[in-house]
Amino acid sequence: MDSPALHLLAEAALTQQAKKMSVLHAQPHPLWVKLGQQTEVKFFQTFKPYILELEALGVQVSDKLGESDLVLFIPSKDKKQTLGWMAQAFTHLVDGGKLLIACENQYGAKSYEAALKKLAGHVASTSKSKCRVFSAKKTSTLNVDLQQQWLNDALPDVQKSHGLWAQSGLFSWKKADVGSSLLLEHLPKLSGKVMDLCCGYGLLAAHIIKTSPEMTHLSLVEAERLALDCAAKNTAYFADVSLHHLDAATELLPKHMNAVVCNPPFHTGQSRDVELGQTIVNKACGALTHGGELYLVANRQLPYEHILKEHLREVECLAAQDGFKVIRGKK
């Protein structure tokens, strides 16, 4: 997953003279190994698949950012989250330290460069490979009021549309997505051990707690720790919840479930990845006990039925509308 911006960022990092570096929400790249050999560098990441890939490269992943002479990062798909990262970077930079960002032009590089200038008061910039690499130093021109505003805007908060804790950058954080809403309409009361697979901030789980008094245990499985932290808040009032920060495609899931609900992802970064969803559906079937049920929502054209029929003795489509389908299966 070597995007041109990521490659340029890693190359630029190798030319910097800094004793302590931090890569904010680091994505895996082989050049990070070389960087770690020439200076002290922390790789901060909360998304489990990236954590596993970074660890496979042999670099240490941290869940905290320390004081740095240089912070590097690539903007996310969410503008509010990206501005929050910019603001956060300056809280960890020493005076005179530098924030270095790389972004593809198609993902808003020019606007993020302008935002950095607004925050830091100055910016240096170069263009290459349909990307921009731009930086700013922490000086007295830092707009601390704007920095605090961006930090606050990116924090988790209760969203008015669904009444749950969520934060910028999470899947459908502002309001419930169409697929999950359709699944909620067709979920029956569940009982026994239930797993919300790829739970996000806990939209499905919060509903299940309210509607399923015979549920005895709830397992929340999520790859993004920031989402899992919100899901923990949204389900804290249920007595028996276990949290699992997992890459559902590659790591072992909780077993012997009486029910699994799932709105599986089918994108990796900016790219569509049908195989990812298929792998997770396959793992969902394996997590069920005999007689257990799977409730799944998916884009209508995604090919999951053959996997379900291979592992489950009953498979039926409960609904198909608005471009989505809700499927029930029984093991």
PyMOL commands that set and color helices and strands:
alter all, ss='L'
color gray80, all
select helices_A, chain A and resi 4-14+31-38+48-57+79-92+105-107+109-120+144-153+178-186+203-211+225-234+274-287+305-311
alter helices_A, ss='H'
color red, helices_A
select strands_A, chain A and resi 20-24+40-44+61-62+68-73+93-104+124-128+131-137+157-158+165-166+192-197+215-222+241-245+257-262+267-268+271-272+288-299+314-321+324-330
alter strands_A, ss='S'
color yellow, strands_A
deselect
rebuild
show_as cartoon
